[in-house]
């Protein structure tokens, strides 16, 4: 018995050691020391869960054998039948069990031998079972909404689409492309927005547009980035054509994903192409309001207003540079031709930004002034969501 106990402890210790080593490696690779805390927490949860499961197994062994046999056979079949809808499975298990018990009592002629109180219970059970069967019949008699078949609009118009005799818009243009970055100059993880930033920008207070940058998740988020919702940075990577301009301005914003996996560099191919065709493109950094493992403890909610508002704050910076004598972009921006492009959660953000551009005040807090009214000509939402 002692050897079995020792083997069990050895297995747990070695497994925990390898697991925590993997957490340390990931923490180093993602440059996020707090990840190791998540690994430790998960180890504790799994260990406590195992103890709970052992108690549950002991309880299951006390269930009568016929009931265990019926559950082991029926539960998998019911879950497949009802497309893994647990409420429907539970409903069928209860009604079927009640009616089975009622049928057994009646067929075995044991009803007369029951006491008055048990007869009352029997009657209530029978009533519940009949109501359940009636409800099930009604549920499956519903046909739902009758929908017209979908039409393939592209197929209907395939012979009516004219062929345009123009150059391929996906090809690079003739402008020489230059790059730069702008940001807070204080970024803890990316030098391009930190010590090596080209132009420094002021941070902005986004507390009115963000919910729940607080608690344990908020503390972890602040610890990782070095700032909270009161000091959101205005960071972006920029590709621009060499020349006097003025050039159209395009802002691109990414979607939601782990905030430690920075995605703003991913639009470099688009920046190169657009800049070569005579446009200024900025890939906006909003990683700091993306998802994070610490959000398991209750993280940001309804943050998409902040995504759209931050785009407008970026446009404000570009308009300031365009009218600031001596700045590298003085007079080089065509502020009458602005486009906003967003992918996924960013696709929703550009729609929010377009709305905010028409308003003088933030609809959810009229003390917050917007009053942008910029000349946004195009809104492009790529695989947008509606969160």
C-alpha positions as CSV (number, residue, x, y, z in Angstrom):
1,X,0.0,0.0,0.0
2,X,2.9,2.3,0.8
3,X,4.4,1.8,-2.6
4,X,1.1,2.6,-4.3
5,X,0.9,5.8,-2.3
6,X,4.5,6.7,-3.2
7,X,3.9,6.0,-6.9
8,X,0.9,8.3,-6.8
9,X,2.8,11.1,-5.2
10,X,5.7,10.7,-7.6
11,X,3.4,10.8,-10.6
12,X,1.8,14.0,-9.4
13,X,5.1,15.7,-8.5
14,X,6.7,14.9,-11.9
15,X,3.6,15.9,-13.8
16,X,3.3,19.2,-11.9
17,X,7.0,19.9,-12.5
18,X,6.8,19.4,-16.3
19,X,3.6,21.4,-16.4
20,X,5.1,24.3,-14.5
21,X,8.2,24.2,-16.6
22,X,6.0,24.6,-19.7
23,X,4.4,27.6,-18.1
24,X,7.7,29.2,-17.3
25,X,8.8,28.7,-21.0
26,X,5.6,30.2,-22.3
27,X,5.9,33.1,-19.8
28,X,9.4,33.9,-21.1
29,X,8.4,33.5,-24.8
30,X,5.4,35.9,-24.5
31,X,7.3,38.2,-22.1
32,X,4.5,38.0,-19.6
33,X,5.7,36.9,-16.1
34,X,2.1,36.7,-14.9
35,X,1.3,33.7,-17.1
36,X,3.1,31.5,-14.6
37,X,0.4,32.5,-12.0
38,X,-2.3,31.3,-14.4
39,X,-0.5,27.9,-14.6
40,X,-0.2,27.6,-10.8
41,X,-3.9,28.6,-10.4
42,X,-4.9,26.0,-13.0
43,X,-2.9,23.3,-11.3
44,X,-4.7,24.1,-8.0
45,X,-8.1,24.0,-9.7
46,X,-7.3,20.6,-11.4
47,X,-6.1,19.1,-8.1
48,X,-9.2,20.3,-6.2
49,X,-11.4,19.1,-9.1
50,X,-9.8,15.6,-8.9
51,X,-10.7,15.4,-5.2
52,X,-14.2,16.5,-6.1
53,X,-14.5,13.8,-8.8
54,X,-13.3,11.1,-6.4
55,X,-16.1,12.1,-4.0
56,X,-18.6,12.1,-6.9
57,X,-17.5,8.6,-8.0
58,X,-18.0,7.4,-4.4
59,X,-21.5,8.8,-4.5
60,X,-22.2,7.2,-7.9
61,X,-21.2,3.8,-6.6
62,X,-24.0,4.1,-4.1
63,X,-26.6,4.5,-6.9
64,X,-28.6,1.3,-7.5
65,X,-27.1,-0.9,-10.3
66,X,-30.2,-0.8,-12.6
67,X,-30.2,3.1,-12.5
68,X,-26.5,3.3,-13.2
69,X,-26.9,0.9,-16.2
70,X,-29.8,2.9,-17.6
71,X,-28.0,6.2,-17.2
72,X,-24.8,4.9,-18.8
73,X,-26.7,3.6,-21.8
74,X,-29.3,6.4,-22.2
75,X,-27.3,9.6,-21.5
76,X,-24.9,9.3,-24.5
77,X,-27.8,8.3,-26.8
78,X,-30.0,11.3,-25.5
79,X,-27.1,13.8,-25.9
80,X,-26.6,12.7,-29.5
81,X,-30.4,12.7,-30.2
82,X,-30.9,16.2,-28.8
83,X,-27.7,17.7,-30.2
84,X,-26.0,18.0,-26.8
85,X,-28.8,20.2,-25.3
86,X,-28.5,19.4,-21.6
87,X,-31.9,20.8,-20.6
88,X,-33.7,18.6,-23.1
89,X,-31.7,15.6,-22.0
90,X,-32.6,16.3,-18.3
91,X,-36.3,16.8,-19.2
92,X,-36.4,13.4,-21.0
93,X,-34.6,11.6,-18.1
94,X,-37.0,13.0,-15.5
95,X,-40.2,12.4,-17.4
96,X,-39.1,8.9,-18.6
97,X,-38.1,7.9,-15.1
98,X,-41.3,9.1,-13.6
99,X,-43.5,7.4,-16.2
100,X,-41.4,4.2,-15.9
101,X,-41.9,4.2,-12.1
102,X,-45.7,4.8,-12.5
103,X,-46.1,2.1,-15.1
104,X,-44.2,-0.4,-12.9
105,X,-46.4,0.3,-9.8
106,X,-49.6,-0.1,-11.9
107,X,-48.6,-3.3,-13.7
108,X,-47.3,-5.0,-10.6
109,X,-50.7,-4.1,-8.8
110,X,-48.9,-2.5,-6.0
111,X,-50.9,0.7,-6.0
112,X,-53.6,-0.8,-3.6
113,X,-50.9,-1.6,-1.1
114,X,-49.6,2.0,-1.0
115,X,-50.4,4.2,2.0
116,X,-52.6,7.3,1.4
117,X,-49.6,9.6,1.4
118,X,-47.8,7.5,-1.2
119,X,-50.9,7.3,-3.3
120,X,-50.9,11.1,-3.4
121,X,-47.3,11.1,-4.4
122,X,-48.1,8.6,-7.1
123,X,-50.9,10.8,-8.4
124,X,-48.7,13.9,-8.5
125,X,-46.0,11.9,-10.3
126,X,-48.5,10.6,-12.9
127,X,-49.8,14.1,-13.5
128,X,-46.3,15.5,-13.9
129,X,-45.4,12.7,-16.3
130,X,-48.5,13.2,-18.4
131,X,-48.0,17.0,-18.5
132,X,-44.4,16.3,-19.6
133,X,-45.4,14.0,-22.4
134,X,-48.0,16.6,-23.6
135,X,-45.4,19.3,-23.5
136,X,-43.0,17.1,-25.5
137,X,-45.6,16.4,-28.1
138,X,-46.4,20.1,-28.4
139,X,-42.7,21.1,-28.6
140,X,-42.1,18.7,-31.5
141,X,-45.3,19.7,-33.3
142,X,-44.0,23.3,-33.7
143,X,-42.7,23.9,-37.3
144,X,-40.8,27.0,-36.5
145,X,-40.4,29.9,-38.9
146,X,-40.9,29.0,-42.6
147,X,-38.2,30.7,-44.6
148,X,-37.9,31.3,-48.3
149,X,-34.9,29.5,-50.0
150,X,-31.7,31.5,-50.3
151,X,-30.9,33.0,-53.6
152,X,-27.4,33.0,-54.9
153,X,-27.2,36.7,-55.9
154,X,-23.8,36.4,-57.5
155,X,-25.0,33.5,-59.8
156,X,-28.1,35.5,-60.8
157,X,-25.9,38.4,-62.0
158,X,-22.8,36.6,-63.3
159,X,-23.7,37.6,-66.9
160,X,-24.4,41.2,-66.0
161,X,-21.1,42.1,-64.4
162,X,-19.1,44.3,-66.8
163,X,-15.4,43.6,-67.2
164,X,-13.4,46.7,-66.3
165,X,-10.4,47.6,-68.5
166,X,-8.3,49.0,-65.6
167,X,-5.0,48.1,-63.9
168,X,-5.1,45.4,-61.2
169,X,-5.7,47.3,-58.0
170,X,-3.8,44.6,-56.0
171,X,-0.5,45.5,-57.7
172,X,2.0,47.9,-56.1
173,X,2.1,51.4,-57.4
174,X,5.0,53.7,-58.4
175,X,5.6,55.6,-55.1
176,X,8.6,54.9,-52.9
177,X,7.4,53.7,-49.5
178,X,8.6,55.0,-46.2
179,X,7.7,53.8,-42.7
180,X,7.5,55.2,-39.2
181,X,5.7,54.7,-35.9
182,X,4.0,56.9,-33.4
183,X,3.0,56.2,-29.8
184,X,3.4,57.0,-26.1
185,X,7.2,56.3,-26.0
186,X,6.7,54.3,-22.9
187,X,5.7,50.9,-24.2
188,X,7.1,48.1,-22.0
189,X,7.1,45.4,-24.7
190,X,7.7,47.0,-28.1
191,X,10.5,49.4,-28.8
192,X,8.8,50.8,-31.9
193,X,6.2,52.4,-29.6
194,X,8.7,52.9,-26.8
195,X,12.3,54.1,-27.0
196,X,12.5,53.9,-30.8
197,X,9.2,55.6,-31.6
198,X,9.3,58.2,-34.4
199,X,6.7,60.6,-33.0
200,X,5.4,60.7,-29.4
201,X,1.7,61.1,-28.8
202,X,-0.3,61.9,-25.7
203,X,-2.3,59.2,-24.0
204,X,-6.1,59.5,-23.7
205,X,-8.6,58.8,-20.9
206,X,-10.9,56.0,-22.0
207,X,-12.7,55.2,-18.7
208,X,-16.1,56.5,-20.2
209,X,-15.8,53.9,-23.0
210,X,-14.6,50.8,-21.1
211,X,-16.4,48.6,-18.5
212,X,-14.6,46.6,-15.9
213,X,-10.9,47.5,-16.2
214,X,-10.9,46.6,-12.5
215,X,-10.6,43.8,-10.0
216,X,-8.1,40.9,-10.4
217,X,-8.3,41.0,-14.3
218,X,-7.8,44.7,-14.3
219,X,-4.8,44.5,-12.0
220,X,-3.2,41.9,-14.3
221,X,-3.9,44.0,-17.4
222,X,-2.4,47.1,-15.8
223,X,0.6,45.1,-14.5
224,X,1.3,43.8,-18.0
225,X,0.9,47.1,-19.9
226,X,2.0,49.6,-17.3
227,X,-1.1,51.8,-17.7
228,X,-4.8,51.6,-17.0
229,X,-7.9,52.9,-18.8
230,X,-7.1,56.5,-17.8
231,X,-4.0,56.5,-20.0
232,X,-4.6,54.6,-23.2
233,X,-1.8,55.1,-25.7
234,X,-2.3,56.3,-29.3
235,X,0.1,53.8,-31.1
236,X,0.3,52.9,-34.8
237,X,2.7,51.7,-37.5
238,X,2.6,53.9,-40.6
239,X,3.5,53.3,-44.3
240,X,3.5,56.4,-46.4
241,X,4.5,57.5,-49.9
242,X,7.5,59.7,-50.5
243,X,6.4,63.0,-51.9
244,X,4.7,66.3,-51.1
245,X,1.1,65.0,-51.2
246,X,-1.5,65.7,-50.0
247,X,-2.3,62.0,-49.7
248,X,-5.5,60.2,-48.7
249,X,-5.4,58.7,-45.1
250,X,-6.3,55.1,-44.3
251,X,-6.6,53.7,-40.7
252,X,-6.7,49.9,-40.3
253,X,-7.5,48.3,-37.0
254,X,-7.2,44.6,-36.0
255,X,-9.7,42.3,-34.2
256,X,-9.9,40.6,-30.8
257,X,-7.4,37.9,-29.8
258,X,-4.9,37.3,-26.9
259,X,-3.6,40.8,-26.2
260,X,0.0,39.5,-25.7
261,X,0.0,38.3,-29.4
262,X,0.4,41.7,-31.1
263,X,-1.3,41.7,-34.4
264,X,-0.9,45.3,-35.7
265,X,2.3,44.3,-37.7
266,X,0.1,41.9,-39.7
267,X,-1.1,44.5,-42.1
268,X,2.4,45.4,-43.4
269,X,1.6,43.9,-46.8
270,X,-1.5,46.2,-47.1
271,X,0.5,49.2,-45.9
272,X,3.2,48.6,-48.5
273,X,0.7,48.3,-51.3
274,X,-1.5,51.3,-50.3
275,X,1.5,53.6,-49.7
276,X,3.0,52.6,-53.1
277,X,-0.3,53.7,-54.6
278,X,-0.2,57.1,-53.0
279,X,-2.0,56.7,-49.6
280,X,-0.9,57.0,-46.0
281,X,-1.8,53.9,-44.1
282,X,-1.7,53.5,-40.3
283,X,-2.1,50.1,-38.6
284,X,-3.6,51.1,-35.3
285,X,-2.6,49.3,-32.1
286,X,-5.5,48.4,-29.8
287,X,-4.1,45.2,-28.4
288,X,-4.3,46.6,-24.9
289,X,-8.1,46.2,-24.9
290,X,-8.1,42.7,-26.4
291,X,-8.8,39.4,-24.5
292,X,-6.4,38.2,-21.8
293,X,-6.2,34.9,-19.8
294,X,-6.8,36.9,-16.6
295,X,-10.3,37.8,-18.0
296,X,-11.4,34.5,-16.5
297,X,-11.7,36.4,-13.3
298,X,-14.0,39.0,-14.9
299,X,-12.5,41.2,-17.6
300,X,-13.4,44.0,-19.9
301,X,-17.0,44.2,-21.2
302,X,-18.6,46.3,-23.9
303,X,-15.2,47.6,-24.9
304,X,-16.0,48.1,-28.6
305,X,-17.1,51.7,-28.1
306,X,-13.5,52.3,-27.0
307,X,-12.2,50.6,-30.2
308,X,-14.2,53.0,-32.3
309,X,-13.5,56.1,-30.2
310,X,-9.7,55.4,-30.3
311,X,-9.8,55.4,-34.1
312,X,-11.4,58.9,-33.9
313,X,-8.6,60.0,-31.5
314,X,-6.0,58.8,-34.0
315,X,-7.8,60.9,-36.7
316,X,-7.6,63.9,-34.3
317,X,-3.8,63.4,-34.1
318,X,-3.4,63.3,-37.9
319,X,-5.5,66.4,-38.3
320,X,-3.3,68.2,-35.8
321,X,-0.1,67.2,-37.6
322,X,-1.6,68.3,-40.9
323,X,-2.0,71.8,-39.6
324,X,1.2,72.1,-37.5
325,X,3.9,74.0,-39.3
326,X,7.3,72.3,-39.2
327,X,5.8,68.8,-38.7
328,X,6.9,66.1,-41.1
329,X,3.2,65.6,-42.2
330,X,2.3,69.3,-42.4
331,X,0.1,69.8,-45.4
332,X,0.7,66.2,-46.6
333,X,-2.7,64.7,-45.6
334,X,-5.8,65.0,-47.8
335,X,-8.3,65.3,-44.9
336,X,-11.2,65.2,-47.4
337,X,-10.3,61.6,-48.3
338,X,-10.2,59.4,-45.2
339,X,-11.0,55.6,-45.0
340,X,-11.4,53.4,-42.0
341,X,-10.8,49.6,-42.3
342,X,-11.4,47.0,-39.6
343,X,-11.2,43.3,-39.4
344,X,-13.5,41.1,-37.1
345,X,-14.0,43.1,-33.9
346,X,-12.3,46.0,-35.7
347,X,-14.9,45.7,-38.4
348,X,-17.5,46.5,-35.7
349,X,-15.2,49.3,-34.4
350,X,-15.1,51.2,-37.8
351,X,-18.9,51.2,-37.8
352,X,-18.9,52.6,-34.3
353,X,-16.3,55.2,-35.3
354,X,-18.4,56.3,-38.3
355,X,-21.4,56.8,-35.9
356,X,-19.3,58.7,-33.3
357,X,-18.1,61.0,-36.2
358,X,-21.6,62.3,-36.6
359,X,-22.3,63.0,-32.9
360,X,-21.4,65.9,-30.7
361,X,-21.6,63.9,-27.5
362,X,-21.2,60.2,-26.4
363,X,-24.7,58.7,-26.3
364,X,-24.0,56.8,-23.0
365,X,-22.5,59.8,-21.2
366,X,-23.4,63.2,-22.5
367,X,-20.7,64.9,-20.4
368,X,-18.2,63.3,-22.9
369,X,-17.7,65.5,-25.9
370,X,-17.0,63.9,-29.3
371,X,-17.5,66.6,-32.0
372,X,-15.2,65.2,-34.6
373,X,-17.1,65.5,-37.9
374,X,-14.2,64.5,-40.1
375,X,-14.5,63.8,-43.9
376,X,-14.6,60.0,-43.7
377,X,-15.3,58.8,-47.3
378,X,-15.1,55.0,-46.9
379,X,-15.8,52.4,-44.2
380,X,-14.5,48.9,-44.9
381,X,-15.5,46.1,-42.5
382,X,-13.7,42.7,-43.2
383,X,-15.5,39.7,-41.6
384,X,-17.1,42.0,-39.0
385,X,-18.8,40.9,-35.8
386,X,-21.7,42.4,-33.9
387,X,-20.7,42.2,-30.2
